[in-house]
Amino acid sequence: MTSALPTGRSAGPDHRVVVRAGAESLASGTGGPTRAAVLLGAADAARRGVGAPLPTAERADVDRITARTTTALGEEALRAAFEHGAGPAPEEAAALARTPTAH
């Protein structure tokens, strides 16, 4: 699900907010893994949109979130949620990431 782009420009703070929100979603209750997968897709789209790579410092977090989300949802549901997350405009993805999760 993550793309291996060359190192270079940063996708900016919104991309990092989306990754952190994905991790928090996994820790929350109902809907957490689906929200995490949507946010993974949004973060990937944000990076690709500006031609930025997945920063090396974030790879372990993204891989961990992806693995836990895949375990919780299965490959097919993960793929569907990831693709759904890749669709919204960057502003919508950032707003979703800033929306608190229910505990």
SEGUKOL-308709 format. One record per atom (N, C-alpha, C, O, CB): residue number from 1; residue in three letters; atom name; x, y, z. Coordinates in nm, 3 decimals, padded with zeros to 5 digits, always signed. Atoms other than C-alpha are relative to their C-alpha. Glycine has a CB too. Example, Ala and Ser with C-alpha at 12.3 -4.5 7.8 and 13.67 -1.06 7.14 Angstrom:
! residues 2
<1; ALA; N; <+00.089; -00.119; +00.000>> <1; ALA; CA; <+01.230; -00.450; +00.780>> <1; ALA; C; <+00.090; +00.120; +00.000>> <1; ALA; O; <+00.194; +00.118; +00.066>> <1; ALA; CB; <-00.099; +00.003; +00.125>> <2; SER; N; <-00.082; -00.119; -00.006>> <2; SER; CA; <+01.367; -00.106; +00.714>> <2; SER; C; <-00.077; +00.109; +00.073>> <2; SER; O; <-00.026; +00.220; +00.090>> <2; SER; CB; <+00.041; +00.046; -00.142>> 
This chain:
! residues 103
<1; MET; N; <+00.081; -00.120; +00.000>> <1; MET; CA; <+00.000; +00.000; +00.000>> <1; MET; C; <+00.085; +00.126; +00.000>> <1; MET; O; <+00.041; +00.228; -00.053>> <1; MET; CB; <-00.092; +00.000; +00.119>> <2; THR; N; <-00.083; -00.119; +00.001>> <2; THR; CA; <+00.287; +00.242; +00.056>> <2; THR; C; <+00.084; +00.001; -00.126>> <2; THR; O; <+00.119; -00.105; -00.179>> <2; THR; CB; <+00.088; +00.006; +00.126>> <3; SER; N; <-00.079; -00.009; +00.121>> <3; SER; CA; <+00.482; +00.371; -00.238>> <3; SER; C; <+00.143; +00.035; +00.036>> <3; SER; O; <+00.168; +00.113; +00.128>> <3; SER; CB; <-00.059; +00.104; -00.096>> <4; ALA; N; <-00.141; -00.027; -00.023>> <4; ALA; CA; <+00.859; +00.376; -00.250>> <4; ALA; C; <+00.044; +00.108; -00.096>> <4; ALA; O; <+00.090; +00.079; -00.207>> <4; ALA; CB; <+00.087; -00.129; -00.017>> <5; LEU; N; <-00.041; -00.113; +00.081>> <5; LEU; CA; <+00.931; +00.720; -00.387>> <5; LEU; C; <+00.138; +00.044; +00.043>> <5; LEU; O; <+00.178; +00.018; +00.157>> <5; LEU; CB; <-00.101; +00.117; +00.010>> <6; PRO; N; <-00.133; -00.046; -00.039>> <6; PRO; CA; <+01.276; +00.876; -00.392>> <6; PRO; C; <-00.007; +00.104; +00.111>> <6; PRO; O; <-00.107; +00.174; +00.125>> <6; PRO; CB; <+00.073; +00.058; -00.121>> <7; THR; N; <-00.002; -00.100; -00.107>> <7; THR; CA; <+01.377; +01.090; -00.096>> <7; THR; C; <+00.001; +00.138; -00.059>> <7; THR; O; <+00.048; +00.159; -00.171>> <7; THR; CB; <+00.121; -00.020; +00.093>> <8; GLY; N; <+00.006; -00.136; +00.051>> <8; GLY; CA; <+01.319; +01.460; -00.132>> <8; GLY; C; <-00.091; +00.086; +00.082>> <8; GLY; O; <-00.079; +00.090; +00.205>> <8; GLY; CB; <-00.045; +00.002; -00.145>> <9; ARG; N; <+00.089; -00.094; -00.066>> <9; ARG; CA; <+01.046; +01.709; -00.048>> <9; ARG; C; <-00.090; -00.067; +00.101>> <9; ARG; O; <-00.119; -00.187; +00.092>> <9; ARG; CB; <-00.083; +00.072; -00.102>> <10; SER; N; <+00.092; +00.047; -00.104>> <10; SER; CA; <+00.820; +01.673; +00.253>> <10; SER; C; <-00.143; +00.029; -00.042>> <10; SER; O; <-00.170; +00.128; -00.110>> <10; SER; CB; <+00.032; +00.065; +00.136>> <11; ALA; N; <+00.141; -00.021; +00.029>> <11; ALA; CA; <+00.443; +01.636; +00.224>> <11; ALA; C; <-00.060; +00.101; +00.096>> <11; ALA; O; <-00.177; +00.137; +00.080>> <11; ALA; CB; <-00.076; -00.132; +00.007>> <12; GLY; N; <+00.047; -00.105; -00.090>> <12; GLY; CA; <+00.412; +01.889; +00.508>> <12; GLY; C; <-00.069; -00.054; +00.123>> <12; GLY; O; <-00.086; -00.175; +00.139>> <12; GLY; CB; <-00.092; +00.091; -00.072>> <13; PRO; N; <+00.055; +00.040; -00.128>> <13; PRO; CA; <+00.249; +01.886; +00.847>> <13; PRO; C; <-00.131; -00.077; -00.009>> <13; PRO; O; <-00.155; -00.164; +00.075>> <13; PRO; CB; <-00.021; +00.120; +00.084>> <14; ASP; N; <+00.127; +00.071; +00.009>> <14; ASP; CA; <-00.094; +01.765; +00.731>> <14; ASP; C; <+00.022; -00.150; -00.019>> <14; ASP; O; <-00.052; -00.231; +00.037>> <14; ASP; CB; <-00.084; +00.056; -00.114>> <15; HIS; N; <-00.031; +00.141; +00.021>> <15; HIS; CA; <+00.058; +01.437; +00.613>> <15; HIS; C; <+00.036; -00.067; +00.133>> <15; HIS; O; <-00.009; -00.179; +00.159>> <15; HIS; CB; <+00.115; -00.015; -00.101>> <16; ARG; N; <-00.039; +00.058; -00.129>> <16; ARG; CA; <+00.213; +01.378; +00.957>> <16; ARG; C; <-00.119; -00.011; +00.094>> <16; ARG; O; <-00.130; -00.107; +00.170>> <16; ARG; CB; <+00.111; +00.084; +00.064>> <17; VAL; N; <+00.121; +00.005; -00.082>> <17; VAL; CA; <-00.116; +01.461; +01.130>> <17; VAL; C; <-00.084; -00.121; -00.039>> <17; VAL; O; <-00.139; -00.189; +00.048>> <17; VAL; CB; <-00.082; +00.131; -00.016>> <18; VAL; N; <+00.080; +00.113; +00.048>> <18; VAL; CA; <-00.290; +01.201; +00.914>> <18; VAL; C; <+00.060; -00.132; +00.048>> <18; VAL; O; <-00.015; -00.221; +00.090>> <18; VAL; CB; <-00.008; +00.001; -00.154>> <19; VAL; N; <-00.063; +00.124; -00.046>> <19; VAL; CA; <-00.035; +00.930; +01.003>> <19; VAL; C; <-00.023; -00.019; +00.150>> <19; VAL; O; <-00.056; -00.130; +00.193>> <19; VAL; CB; <+00.152; +00.002; -00.030>> <20; ARG; N; <+00.023; +00.011; -00.145>> <20; ARG; CA; <-00.064; +01.006; +01.376>> <20; ARG; C; <-00.146; -00.035; +00.030>> <20; ARG; O; <-00.174; -00.116; +00.119>> <20; ARG; CB; <+00.038; +00.131; +00.072>> <21; ALA; N; <+00.142; +00.029; -00.021>> <21; ALA; CA; <-00.443; +01.003; +01.354>> <21; ALA; C; <-00.030; -00.146; -00.032>> <21; ALA; O; <-00.113; -00.208; +00.035>> <21; ALA; CB; <-00.088; +00.092; -00.086>> <22; GLY; N; <+00.018; +00.142; +00.031>> <22; GLY; CA; <-00.425; +00.660; +01.190>> <22; GLY; C; <+00.042; -00.088; +00.115>> <22; GLY; O; <-00.026; -00.185; +00.147>> <22; GLY; CB; <+00.078; -00.037; -00.124>> <23; ALA; N; <-00.047; +00.078; -00.115>> <23; ALA; CA; <-00.225; +00.527; +01.482>> <23; ALA; C; <-00.098; +00.012; +00.117>> <23; ALA; O; <-00.127; -00.087; +00.184>> <23; ALA; CB; <+00.140; +00.048; +00.043>> <24; GLU; N; <+00.097; -00.020; -00.108>> <24; GLU; CA; <-00.470; +00.679; +01.730>> <24; GLU; C; <-00.130; -00.076; -00.027>> <24; GLU; O; <-00.193; -00.126; +00.066>> <24; GLU; CB; <-00.029; +00.149; +00.018>> <25; SER; N; <+00.122; +00.072; +00.036>> <25; SER; CA; <-00.761; +00.524; +01.541>> <25; SER; C; <+00.010; -00.147; +00.036>> <25; SER; O; <-00.087; -00.208; +00.081>> <25; SER; CB; <-00.030; +00.015; -00.148>> <26; LEU; N; <-00.019; +00.141; -00.035>> <26; LEU; CA; <-00.614; +00.179; +01.593>> <26; LEU; C; <-00.018; -00.022; +00.149>> <26; LEU; O; <-00.066; -00.128; +00.191>> <26; LEU; CB; <+00.137; -00.048; -00.045>> <27; ALA; N; <+00.009; +00.013; -00.144>> <27; ALA; CA; <-00.602; +00.241; +01.966>> <27; ALA; C; <-00.142; +00.023; +00.050>> <27; ALA; O; <-00.176; -00.015; +00.162>> <27; ALA; CB; <+00.095; +00.098; +00.067>> <28; SER; N; <+00.137; -00.029; -00.043>> <28; SER; CA; <-00.965; +00.356; +01.977>> <28; SER; C; <-00.089; -00.123; -00.016>> <28; SER; O; <-00.044; -00.229; -00.061>> <28; SER; CB; <-00.057; +00.117; -00.080>> <29; GLY; N; <+00.095; +00.111; +00.005>> <29; GLY; CA; <-01.271; +00.138; +01.992>> <29; GLY; C; <-00.053; -00.026; -00.140>> <29; GLY; O; <+00.023; -00.032; -00.236>> <29; GLY; CB; <-00.114; +00.026; +00.092>> <30; THR; N; <+00.070; +00.035; +00.123>> <30; THR; CA; <-01.523; +00.063; +01.719>> <30; THR; C; <+00.036; +00.092; -00.115>> <30; THR; O; <+00.039; +00.214; -00.100>> <30; THR; CB; <-00.149; +00.003; +00.023>> <31; GLY; N; <-00.029; -00.077; +00.121>> <31; GLY; CA; <-01.431; +00.172; +01.369>> <31; GLY; C; <+00.144; +00.043; -00.013>> <31; GLY; O; <+00.183; +00.098; -00.115>> <31; GLY; CB; <-00.085; +00.120; -00.004>> <32; GLY; N; <-00.139; -00.043; +00.001>> <32; GLY; CA; <-01.067; +00.234; +01.457>> <32; GLY; C; <+00.079; -00.052; -00.118>> <32; GLY; O; <+00.141; +00.027; -00.189>> <32; GLY; CB; <+00.066; -00.042; +00.125>> <33; PRO; N; <-00.080; +00.051; +00.112>> <33; PRO; CA; <-00.908; -00.001; +01.203>> <33; PRO; C; <-00.046; +00.052; -00.136>> <33; PRO; O; <+00.037; +00.078; -00.223>> <33; PRO; CB; <-00.005; -00.151; +00.000>> <34; THR; N; <+00.049; -00.052; +00.128>> <34; THR; CA; <-01.133; +00.119; +00.919>> <34; THR; C; <+00.045; +00.145; -00.017>> <34; THR; O; <+00.092; +00.183; -00.124>> <34; THR; CB; <-00.154; -00.010; -00.009>> <35; ARG; N; <-00.044; -00.140; +00.006>> <35; ARG; CA; <-01.058; +00.483; +01.000>> <35; ARG; C; <+00.150; +00.006; -00.024>> <35; ARG; O; <+00.197; +00.090; -00.101>> <35; ARG; CB; <-00.037; +00.075; +00.131>> <36; ALA; N; <-00.145; +00.003; +00.021>> <36; ALA; CA; <-00.687; +00.398; +01.021>> <36; ALA; C; <+00.033; -00.029; -00.145>> <36; ALA; O; <+00.122; +00.035; -00.202>> <36; ALA; CB; <+00.065; -00.105; +00.091>> <37; ALA; N; <-00.026; +00.033; +00.140>> <37; ALA; CA; <-00.698; +00.242; +00.674>> <37; ALA; C; <-00.036; +00.117; -00.092>> <37; ALA; O; <+00.036; +00.145; -00.187>> <37; ALA; CB; <-00.080; -00.125; -00.041>> <38; VAL; N; <+00.039; -00.118; +00.078>> <38; VAL; CA; <-00.883; +00.545; +00.533>> <38; VAL; C; <+00.110; +00.106; +00.011>> <38; VAL; O; <+00.147; +00.169; -00.088>> <38; VAL; CB; <-00.137; +00.057; +00.048>> <39; LEU; N; <-00.104; -00.101; -00.021>> <39; LEU; CA; <-00.619; +00.772; +00.686>> <39; LEU; C; <+00.133; -00.040; -00.064>> <39; LEU; O; <+00.207; +00.046; -00.111>> <39; LEU; CB; <+00.020; +00.024; +00.148>> <40; LEU; N; <-00.120; +00.045; +00.072>> <40; LEU; CA; <-00.336; +00.558; +00.547>> <40; LEU; C; <-00.011; +00.037; -00.147>> <40; LEU; O; <+00.086; +00.084; -00.207>> <40; LEU; CB; <+00.019; -00.152; +00.016>> <41; GLY; N; <+00.021; -00.036; +00.140>> <41; GLY; CA; <-00.485; +00.609; +00.201>> <41; GLY; C; <+00.011; +00.150; -00.022>> <41; GLY; O; <+00.069; +00.195; -00.121>> <41; GLY; CB; <-00.136; -00.048; -00.047>> <42; ALA; N; <-00.006; -00.145; +00.012>> <42; ALA; CA; <-00.523; +00.983; +00.261>> <42; ALA; C; <+00.144; +00.050; +00.010>> <42; ALA; O; <+00.185; +00.139; -00.065>> <42; ALA; CB; <-00.086; +00.066; +00.107>> <43; ALA; N; <-00.139; -00.041; -00.016>> <43; ALA; CA; <-00.163; +01.016; +00.380>> <43; ALA; C; <+00.082; -00.036; -00.125>> <43; ALA; O; <+00.165; +00.042; -00.170>> <43; ALA; CB; <+00.062; -00.066; +00.125>> <44; ASP; N; <-00.071; +00.042; +00.121>> <44; ASP; CA; <-00.035; +00.819; +00.080>> <44; ASP; C; <-00.034; +00.094; -00.116>> <44; ASP; O; <+00.055; +00.133; -00.192>> <44; ASP; CB; <-00.037; -00.146; -00.036>> <45; ALA; N; <+00.041; -00.090; +00.107>> <45; ALA; CA; <-00.237; +01.038; -00.157>> <45; ALA; C; <+00.062; +00.139; +00.018>> <45; ALA; O; <+00.101; +00.203; -00.079>> <45; ALA; CB; <-00.154; +00.011; -00.006>> <46; ALA; N; <-00.060; -00.131; -00.026>> <46; ALA; CA; <-00.107; +01.354; +00.012>> <46; ALA; C; <+00.146; +00.001; -00.039>> <46; ALA; O; <+00.195; +00.096; -00.100>> <46; ALA; CB; <-00.015; +00.038; +00.149>> <47; ARG; N; <-00.142; +00.009; +00.038>> <47; ARG; CA; <+00.252; +01.239; -00.031>> <47; ARG; C; <+00.015; -00.003; -00.152>> <47; ARG; O; <+00.096; +00.070; -00.208>> <47; ARG; CB; <+00.065; -00.125; +00.063>> <48; ARG; N; <-00.009; +00.011; +00.146>> <48; ARG; CA; <+00.198; +01.139; -00.394>> <48; ARG; C; <-00.038; +00.130; -00.067>> <48; ARG; O; <+00.018; +00.166; -00.171>> <48; ARG; CB; <-00.089; -00.114; -00.051>> <49; GLY; N; <+00.047; -00.126; +00.057>> <49; GLY; CA; <+00.017; +01.467; -00.460>> <49; GLY; C; <+00.107; +00.107; -00.009>> <49; GLY; O; <+00.101; +00.194; -00.095>> <49; GLY; CB; <-00.114; +00.052; +00.079>> <50; VAL; N; <-00.108; -00.099; +00.004>> <50; VAL; CA; <+00.329; +01.667; -00.384>> <50; VAL; C; <+00.132; -00.064; -00.042>> <50; VAL; O; <+00.237; +00.000; -00.037>> <50; VAL; CB; <+00.016; +00.066; +00.138>> <51; GLY; N; <-00.120; +00.069; +00.046>> <51; GLY; CA; <+00.574; +01.408; -00.514>> <51; GLY; C; <+00.098; -00.031; +00.111>> <51; GLY; O; <+00.219; -00.041; +00.087>> <51; GLY; CB; <+00.068; +00.082; -00.103>> <52; ALA; N; <-00.087; +00.025; -00.116>> <52; ALA; CA; <+00.709; +01.337; -00.165>> <52; ALA; C; <+00.004; -00.148; +00.033>> <52; ALA; O; <-00.094; -00.220; +00.013>> <52; ALA; CB; <-00.048; +00.081; +00.122>> <53; PRO; N; <-00.012; +00.139; -00.041>> <53; PRO; CA; <+00.838; +01.005; -00.041>> <53; PRO; C; <-00.058; -00.021; +00.140>> <53; PRO; O; <-00.087; +00.075; +00.211>> <53; PRO; CB; <+00.147; -00.045; -00.003>> <54; LEU; N; <+00.030; +00.032; -00.139>> <54; LEU; CA; <+00.733; +00.828; +00.274>> <54; LEU; C; <+00.130; +00.021; +00.076>> <54; LEU; O; <+00.229; -00.047; +00.048>> <54; LEU; CB; <-00.056; -00.150; +00.018>> <55; PRO; N; <-00.125; -00.025; -00.072>> <55; PRO; CA; <+00.990; +00.968; +00.517>> <55; PRO; C; <+00.048; -00.125; +00.073>> <55; PRO; O; <-00.032; -00.199; +00.131>> <55; PRO; CB; <-00.019; +00.115; +00.099>> <56; THR; N; <-00.059; +00.117; -00.064>> <56; THR; CA; <+01.226; +00.704; +00.651>> <56; THR; C; <-00.042; -00.008; +00.147>> <56; THR; O; <-00.069; -00.117; +00.198>> <56; THR; CB; <+00.152; +00.004; -00.011>> <57; ALA; N; <+00.036; -00.003; -00.141>> <57; ALA; CA; <+01.143; +00.813; +01.006>> <57; ALA; C; <-00.143; -00.046; +00.025>> <57; ALA; O; <-00.176; -00.084; +00.137>> <57; ALA; CB; <+00.019; +00.140; +00.055>> <58; GLU; N; <+00.140; +00.038; -00.016>> <58; GLU; CA; <+00.774; +00.732; +00.946>> <58; GLU; C; <-00.030; -00.140; -00.052>> <58; GLU; O; <-00.138; -00.194; -00.027>> <58; GLU; CB; <-00.088; +00.099; -00.070>> <59; ARG; N; <+00.026; +00.130; +00.062>> <59; ARG; CA; <+00.813; +00.401; +00.761>> <59; ARG; C; <-00.042; -00.105; +00.104>> <59; ARG; O; <-00.137; -00.179; +00.080>> <59; ARG; CB; <+00.125; -00.048; -00.074>> <60; ALA; N; <+00.034; +00.101; -00.101>> <60; ALA; CA; <+00.806; +00.188; +01.079>> <60; ALA; C; <-00.142; +00.019; +00.051>> <60; ALA; O; <-00.216; -00.078; +00.071>> <60; ALA; CB; <+00.100; +00.005; +00.117>> <61; ASP; N; <+00.137; -00.026; -00.046>> <61; ASP; CA; <+00.487; +00.360; +01.199>> <61; ASP; C; <-00.103; -00.042; -00.104>> <61; ASP; O; <-00.201; -00.108; -00.072>> <61; ASP; CB; <-00.018; +00.149; +00.033>> <62; VAL; N; <+00.094; +00.034; +00.108>> <62; VAL; CA; <+00.314; +00.321; +00.863>> <62; VAL; C; <-00.007; -00.151; -00.019>> <62; VAL; O; <-00.116; -00.207; -00.036>> <62; VAL; CB; <+00.043; +00.069; -00.133>> <63; ASP; N; <+00.000; +00.146; +00.013>> <63; ASP; CA; <+00.422; -00.043; +00.835>> <63; ASP; C; <-00.074; -00.067; +00.115>> <63; ASP; O; <-00.149; -00.162; +00.094>> <63; ASP; CB; <+00.144; -00.053; -00.007>> <64; ARG; N; <+00.069; +00.056; -00.117>> <64; ARG; CA; <+00.300; -00.116; +01.190>> <64; ARG; C; <-00.151; +00.022; -00.009>> <64; ARG; O; <-00.229; -00.070; +00.016>> <64; ARG; CB; <+00.055; +00.064; +00.129>> <65; ILE; N; <+00.143; -00.030; +00.013>> <65; ILE; CA; <-00.034; +00.058; +01.131>> <65; ILE; C; <-00.062; -00.086; -00.109>> <65; ILE; O; <-00.172; -00.140; -00.092>> <65; ILE; CB; <-00.022; +00.150; -00.030>> <66; THR; N; <+00.050; +00.081; +00.110>> <66; THR; CA; <-00.076; -00.123; +00.799>> <66; THR; C; <-00.015; -00.146; +00.041>> <66; THR; O; <-00.116; -00.209; +00.010>> <66; THR; CB; <+00.093; +00.010; -00.122>> <67; ALA; N; <+00.006; +00.140; -00.043>> <67; ALA; CA; <+00.001; -00.463; +00.953>> <67; ALA; C; <-00.115; -00.022; +00.098>> <67; ALA; O; <-00.190; -00.118; +00.085>> <67; ALA; CB; <+00.132; -00.043; +00.063>> <68; ARG; N; <+00.109; +00.016; -00.099>> <68; ARG; CA; <-00.236; -00.413; +01.248>> <68; ARG; C; <-00.137; +00.018; -00.065>> <68; ARG; O; <-00.232; -00.052; -00.031>> <68; ARG; CB; <+00.017; +00.101; +00.115>> <69; THR; N; <+00.127; -00.024; +00.069>> <69; THR; CA; <-00.508; -00.278; +01.021>> <69; THR; C; <-00.036; -00.118; -00.089>> <69; THR; O; <-00.152; -00.157; -00.096>> <69; THR; CB; <+00.007; +00.130; -00.083>> <70; THR; N; <+00.024; +00.117; +00.084>> <70; THR; CA; <-00.470; -00.570; +00.780>> <70; THR; C; <-00.047; -00.118; +00.085>> <70; THR; O; <-00.138; -00.190; +00.045>> <70; THR; CB; <+00.128; -00.038; -00.078>> <71; THR; N; <+00.041; +00.108; -00.090>> <71; THR; CA; <-00.497; -00.814; +01.071>> <71; THR; C; <-00.145; +00.020; +00.045>> <71; THR; O; <-00.222; -00.076; +00.051>> <71; THR; CB; <+00.093; -00.006; +00.122>> <72; ALA; N; <+00.135; -00.029; -00.050>> <72; ALA; CA; <-00.812; -00.643; +01.196>> <72; ALA; C; <-00.107; -00.008; -00.109>> <72; ALA; O; <-00.218; -00.055; -00.084>> <72; ALA; CB; <-00.003; +00.138; +00.062>> <73; LEU; N; <+00.101; -00.012; +00.105>> <73; LEU; CA; <-00.986; -00.593; +00.861>> <73; LEU; C; <+00.007; -00.108; -00.108>> <73; LEU; O; <-00.095; -00.145; -00.166>> <73; LEU; CB; <+00.012; +00.133; -00.065>> <74; GLY; N; <-00.021; +00.087; +00.115>> <74; GLY; CA; <-00.838; -00.838; +00.613>> <74; GLY; C; <+00.043; +00.085; -00.119>> <74; GLY; O; <+00.018; +00.205; -00.124>> <74; GLY; CB; <-00.127; -00.081; -00.034>> <75; GLU; N; <-00.056; -00.071; +00.117>> <75; GLU; CA; <-00.673; -00.748; +00.281>> <75; GLU; C; <-00.105; +00.076; -00.080>> <75; GLU; O; <-00.083; +00.192; -00.116>> <75; GLU; CB; <+00.069; -00.100; -00.091>> <76; GLU; N; <+00.101; -00.063; +00.086>> <76; GLU; CA; <-00.991; -00.672; +00.087>> <76; GLU; C; <-00.059; +00.125; +00.063>> <76; GLU; O; <-00.071; +00.229; -00.003>> <76; GLU; CB; <-00.112; -00.100; -00.031>> <77; ALA; N; <+00.058; -00.116; -00.068>> <77; ALA; CA; <-01.145; -00.439; +00.345>> <77; ALA; C; <+00.104; +00.110; +00.017>> <77; ALA; O; <+00.072; +00.229; +00.006>> <77; ALA; CB; <-00.057; -00.041; +00.137>> <78; LEU; N; <-00.107; -00.100; -00.010>> <78; LEU; CA; <-00.809; -00.268; +00.400>> <78; LEU; C; <+00.014; +00.074; -00.132>> <78; LEU; O; <+00.019; +00.197; -00.135>> <78; LEU; CB; <+00.134; -00.066; +00.039>> <79; ARG; N; <-00.016; -00.061; +00.133>> <79; ARG; CA; <-00.773; -00.207; +00.026>> <79; ARG; C; <-00.115; +00.096; -00.031>> <79; ARG; O; <-00.092; +00.205; -00.082>> <79; ARG; CB; <+00.008; -00.110; -00.109>> <80; ALA; N; <+00.115; -00.086; +00.027>> <80; ALA; CA; <-01.126; -00.066; -00.002>> <80; ALA; C; <+00.005; +00.129; +00.082>> <80; ALA; O; <-00.020; +00.237; +00.030>> <80; ALA; CB; <-00.131; -00.076; +00.030>> <81; ALA; N; <-00.007; -00.119; -00.084>> <81; ALA; CA; <-01.081; +00.170; +00.293>> <81; ALA; C; <+00.117; +00.090; -00.040>> <81; ALA; O; <+00.104; +00.213; -00.040>> <81; ALA; CB; <+00.014; -00.042; +00.148>> <82; PHE; N; <-00.118; -00.075; +00.046>> <82; PHE; CA; <-00.733; +00.274; +00.172>> <82; PHE; C; <-00.036; +00.081; -00.125>> <82; PHE; O; <-00.005; +00.199; -00.134>> <82; PHE; CB; <+00.119; -00.095; -00.029>> <83; GLU; N; <+00.039; -00.069; +00.124>> <83; GLU; CA; <-00.873; +00.359; -00.173>> <83; GLU; C; <-00.102; +00.110; +00.027>> <83; GLU; O; <-00.098; +00.215; -00.037>> <83; GLU; CB; <-00.057; -00.101; -00.100>> <84; HIS; N; <+00.096; -00.103; -00.039>> <84; HIS; CA; <-01.161; +00.548; -00.013>> <84; HIS; C; <+00.074; +00.122; +00.056>> <84; HIS; O; <+00.039; +00.235; +00.024>> <84; HIS; CB; <-00.102; -00.055; +00.104>> <85; GLY; N; <-00.076; -00.109; -00.059>> <85; GLY; CA; <-00.910; +00.755; +00.185>> <85; GLY; C; <+00.083; +00.076; -00.101>> <85; GLY; O; <+00.110; +00.195; -00.083>> <85; GLY; CB; <+00.090; -00.054; +00.106>> <86; ALA; N; <-00.081; -00.067; +00.102>> <86; ALA; CA; <-00.705; +00.831; -00.125>> <86; ALA; C; <-00.084; +00.094; -00.086>> <86; ALA; O; <-00.028; +00.175; -00.159>> <86; ALA; CB; <+00.067; -00.104; -00.088>> <87; GLY; N; <+00.087; -00.079; +00.085>> <87; GLY; CA; <-01.009; +00.995; -00.287>> <87; GLY; C; <-00.025; +00.143; +00.042>> <87; GLY; O; <-00.031; +00.230; -00.045>> <87; GLY; CB; <-00.125; -00.067; -00.009>> <88; PRO; N; <+00.038; -00.136; -00.036>> <88; PRO; CA; <-01.088; +01.305; -00.079>> <88; PRO; C; <+00.109; +00.103; -00.030>> <88; PRO; O; <+00.227; +00.070; -00.044>> <88; PRO; CB; <-00.035; +00.007; +00.147>> <89; ALA; N; <-00.096; -00.109; +00.016>> <89; ALA; CA; <-00.925; +01.641; -00.135>> <89; ALA; C; <+00.088; +00.003; +00.126>> <89; ALA; O; <+00.043; -00.037; +00.233>> <89; ALA; CB; <-00.073; +00.138; -00.022>> <90; PRO; N; <-00.089; -00.006; -00.116>> <90; PRO; CA; <-00.625; +01.698; +00.095>> <90; PRO; C; <-00.061; +00.071; +00.121>> <90; PRO; O; <-00.036; +00.032; +00.235>> <90; PRO; CB; <+00.128; +00.068; -00.038>> <91; GLU; N; <+00.062; -00.072; -00.110>> <91; GLU; CA; <-00.827; +01.944; +00.302>> <91; GLU; C; <-00.098; -00.089; +00.076>> <91; GLU; O; <-00.105; -00.082; +00.199>> <91; GLU; CB; <-00.072; +00.125; -00.052>> <92; GLU; N; <+00.095; +00.091; -00.065>> <92; GLU; CA; <-01.095; +01.681; +00.369>> <92; GLU; C; <+00.074; -00.105; +00.081>> <92; GLU; O; <+00.031; -00.139; +00.192>> <92; GLU; CB; <-00.090; -00.067; -00.105>> <93; ALA; N; <-00.077; +00.099; -00.073>> <93; ALA; CA; <-00.835; +01.424; +00.469>> <93; ALA; C; <+00.059; +00.059; +00.128>> <93; ALA; O; <+00.059; -00.006; +00.232>> <93; ALA; CB; <+00.112; -00.056; -00.089>> <94; ALA; N; <-00.055; -00.064; -00.117>> <94; ALA; CA; <-00.671; +01.669; +00.706>> <94; ALA; C; <-00.109; +00.023; +00.104>> <94; ALA; O; <-00.084; +00.006; +00.224>> <94; ALA; CB; <+00.067; +00.132; -00.039>> <95; ALA; N; <+00.111; -00.019; -00.094>> <95; ALA; CA; <-01.010; +01.750; +00.860>> <95; ALA; C; <-00.038; -00.132; +00.066>> <95; ALA; O; <-00.064; -00.135; +00.187>> <95; ALA; CB; <-00.122; +00.061; -00.072>> <96; LEU; N; <+00.030; +00.131; -00.057>> <96; LEU; CA; <-01.081; +01.378; +00.907>> <96; LEU; C; <+00.105; -00.037; +00.104>> <96; LEU; O; <+00.071; -00.090; +00.210>> <96; LEU; CB; <-00.007; -00.107; -00.109>> <97; ALA; N; <-00.108; +00.034; -00.093>> <97; ALA; CA; <-00.744; +01.333; +01.074>> <97; ALA; C; <-00.009; +00.078; +00.129>> <97; ALA; O; <+00.030; +00.030; +00.235>> <97; ALA; CB; <+00.135; +00.025; -00.065>> <98; ARG; N; <+00.011; -00.084; -00.120>> <98; ARG; CA; <-00.816; +01.617; +01.314>> <98; ARG; C; <-00.126; -00.027; +00.081>> <98; ARG; O; <-00.140; +00.024; +00.192>> <98; ARG; CB; <+00.002; +00.146; -00.039>> <99; THR; N; <+00.122; +00.034; -00.071>> <99; THR; CA; <-01.155; +01.476; +01.412>> <99; THR; C; <+00.033; -00.101; +00.108>> <99; THR; O; <+00.088; -00.207; +00.078>> <99; THR; CB; <-00.108; -00.055; -00.096>> <100; PRO; N; <-00.033; +00.093; -00.108>> <100; PRO; CA; <-01.122; +01.313; +01.754>> <100; PRO; C; <-00.068; -00.135; -00.020>> <100; PRO; O; <-00.179; -00.144; -00.073>> <100; PRO; CB; <-00.040; +00.060; +00.135>> <101; THR; N; <+00.058; +00.133; +00.005>> <101; THR; CA; <-01.180; +00.940; +01.774>> <101; THR; C; <-00.084; -00.023; +00.125>> <101; THR; O; <-00.058; +00.037; +00.230>> <101; THR; CB; <+00.109; -00.109; -00.014>> <102; ALA; N; <+00.083; +00.035; -00.117>> <102; ALA; CA; <-01.446; +00.797; +02.003>> <102; ALA; C; <+00.072; -00.106; +00.080>> <102; ALA; O; <+00.127; -00.201; +00.023>> <102; ALA; CB; <-00.143; -00.049; -00.043>> <103; HIS; N; <-00.066; +00.098; -00.086>> <103; HIS; CA; <-01.307; +00.606; +02.299>> <103; HIS; C; <-00.103; -00.081; +00.075>> <103; HIS; O; <-00.067; -00.169; +00.153>> <103; HIS; CB; <+00.095; +00.067; +00.099>> 
